């Protein structure tokens, strides 16, 4: 049975790159009918950020990446790591290092000056018990380092990148447990992946250099290593590593801008993978059915904001209005449009008029504000163009009289009556419609007018016209 894990460190928000890693793990688990595990790597207490736990879990839930096990917290598993480190010490595969940070730094500088690779010089690797006791008497506390073989190569076959090899001589005796008894990432990761029976480790390419260290740990601990798959980097359009310079990097920021989870998920899926036939639009179910780890690309993926917006418009156009209405409410709240007489059913009726136009949920308020405000503001240029001159004011007044008598107040009746008015007055229909649009919405660009009037209702429509004529009266 396939068992994979997503193992974020709670140091901040869920980054786009981490979300992509989570998604690919999740897709692989779903595809293989396996288990997706969430593990929080929170042993580096100095780097933990309290809000990060909640933010990461929120983002995962928003994307619908539900986990079947966890969250496990590494900070609650310290005993297990200590036990395994003890085992490595007993079998001579790890050793205590008493070097002080200042000493390490000094020797690092010396090595650099001599043109050598600044690796730990293995000073404590072969200490005699007398030497050790002497250092302990000085009050030094040891960190534990792993004894990396001095010769040979560590080779593994990456599912995506093929065979990768490292010379052991290039790998330093890395710390597996700090002086304070807290394990480092590599140790905790290997112990957990073993005890959680992880079959496939799928993570970002930035972890490739950790993999030989981890494989050496697997061997030393007598565990069977999992398969490894390293996902390509995500770059900004300028081909540098995706960062704040390129815009928001956290998933929650995109949620708060009004992107839909379906669009985000679709977008993330295309960062390093693509379904057959050059398709861009792909549903969650199709992704699961078609996902193949072996088909993840090796070359970096480019974060393309225009594509995200395009995908979002697609999902805005095709989602059910009731769904969009529910998601739009917080955005209306933010703009102060959700007052005492706010009606969700009005919003549901309005959504079909704007879902072709608004690219994000965040754009909905400015399209629909006039439905929810008591008094609207008028764009000065719109007033200037359509409500100032005598002809348009007269037409608007006549339109008001016509509208007063329409029963029922629906799109068809409104249209027939207003067109008849234009004909009677010998003007083009737009000379009637445009001033009316400005009167009711305050703008020259709005959702379709006739449908809007029907939803707004007769009483409000007439009140708006009065307001508009008042606004423009000399
Ligand atoms: N905590 C590590 C990270 O956030 C996990 C890496 C891994 O998946 O092994 O990068």
Boltz pocket constraint, residues with backbone or C-beta under 6 A from the ligand:
constraints:
  - pocket:
      binder: B
      contacts: [[A, 5], [A, 7], [A, 8], [A, 9], [A, 41], [A, 189], [A, 202], [A, 203], [A, 207]]
      max_distance: 6.0
